[in-house]
Amino acid sequence: MPSGKRSKLRRREGAGSVALKTPPPVRSKGLEPRRARQASPRALAIGGGVLALIAIGIALAVVLGSGSSSSGIPKGTPTIGTLDGALPGAEEVERLYKGVPQHGLTLGSASAPVRMVMFIDLQCPICRDFEVSNMQTIVDTYVRTGKVRIDLEPWAFIGDDSFRGRLALIAASFQNKAFNFGSVLYDNQGPENSGWLTDGMIAQIAASVPGLNVKRVFDERSSARAKSIARAVDALAAADNVTGTPTVLVGKAGEKPKNVTAPGAAPTLHDVETAIQAALGS
């Protein structure tokens, strides 16, 4: 059973959420289903420009930041991630993904018969609730058993921390640790657009993922390769008509996956499992 911050978040989510409870999904009469975090048209229009500004800001922070190394990593940060002194939730995250194959932004076996696509924004609290409440069941029941592979699509539309977070996550994916990085981040997520995802916080998250080279994350987050992947996610979100997060699509491998919910609704574990079972049976 989950413990620490993940259990606290589950209890809090269970007390205050309607649409994100684990199955059987019971929705109280008279309450509106929780909606997915929606992107504003302005955010969608300026996303590319903001990404460029964030890259410039990161470069300036490296040059001007006090108490940091030349790479922007705060002094005293471990070179390689470890559970010693790690952030809350890191041990559970390590257990969750241990032994499950990761390649870039993909989790699970490449030969899995079902593909699940997750569009997320790392600042999105509903994404955090979905991940904290449901990923253990999805990973243990379907991914670890070879039935489902997950493609993670780190979108960014809420604000500056979204763009900073996704570039760091993409950099972690170059070491096949994207899911670990994202999960630790969610366990320690700050308020939207509060500037919480500083270089110091990114360093703490990376340093809480065992085996992750922190310097590589900092060096590669502003690389042409990372930015190219970010642009590809934006293009895919547009092609799939994604307007909010989390958005989950499921389908049989080799076929175009479909959104598991009605437009604008936040996915539940029941929605995801129903879609997976249908794909497995098709």
Buried (B, 14 or more C-beta within 10 A) or exposed (E): EBEEBBBBBBEEBEEEBBBBBBBEBEEEEEEEBBEBBEBEEEBBEEBEEBBEEBBEBBEEBBEEBEEBBEBBBBEEBBEBBBBEEBBBBBBBBBEBBEEBBBEBBBBBBEEBBBBBBBBBBBBBBBBBBBBBBBBBBBBEEBBBEEBBBBBBBBBBBBBBBBBBBBBBBBBBBBBBBBBBBBBBBBBBBBEBEEEBBBBBBBBBBBBBBBEBBBBBBBBBBBBEEBBEBBEEBBEBBEEBEBBBBBBBBBBBBEEEBBBBBEEEBBBBBBBBBBBBBBBEEE
